[in-house]
Amino acid sequence: MAIVFFTLLTFGSFRSLRNRAYELFLLSHIVMVALYLACCWLHWAKFSYWVYVSPASAVAKGTWH
């Protein structure tokens, strides 16, 4: 399931979509990343620590607005 959300993220990143509907692009990426991380966490329970580290590092770097 995680790969499905990652694929949707990839196709949703096309410049034409971003330029026409940036708010939709941003919202869909936030939702898809959350679902992707949840699926990865459920799939790889013994490696679940990185699911917490990835968003924490993004917030620490100030990449989330």
KAMOZI-V996308 format. One record per pair of residues at least 4 apart in sequence whose ideal C-beta (glycine too) atoms are under 7 Angstrom apart, sorted by the first residue. I is the first residue (numbers start at 1). GAP is how many residues later the second one is. D is the distance in Angstrom with one decimal. If there is no record, write none. Layout:
i/gap/d
I/GAP/D
I/GAP/D
This chain:
i/gap/d
1/4/7.0
1/38/4.5
2/4/6.2
2/34/5.3
2/37/3.7
2/38/4.9
2/41/6.2
3/4/6.2
4/4/6.5
5/4/6.5
5/27/4.9
5/30/4.8
5/31/4.1
5/34/6.5
6/4/6.6
6/30/5.6
7/4/6.5
8/4/5.8
8/24/5.5
9/4/6.5
9/20/6.3
9/23/4.9
9/24/7.0
9/27/7.0
12/5/6.2
12/13/6.4
12/16/5.3
12/17/6.7
15/4/6.0
16/4/6.3
17/4/6.3
17/8/5.8
18/4/5.8
18/7/4.8
21/4/6.1
22/4/6.2
23/4/6.2
24/4/5.9
25/4/6.4
26/4/6.5
27/4/6.4
28/4/5.8
29/4/6.0
30/4/6.6
31/4/6.4
32/4/6.0
33/4/6.3
34/4/6.3
35/4/6.3
36/4/6.3
37/4/6.1
37/14/5.0
37/17/7.0
38/4/6.4
39/4/6.1
40/4/6.0
40/11/6.2
41/7/4.9
41/10/4.3
44/4/6.8
49/4/6.2
50/4/5.9
52/4/6.0
53/4/6.0
54/4/6.6
55/4/6.3
56/4/6.2
57/4/6.3
58/5/4.8
58/6/5.7
59/5/5.6
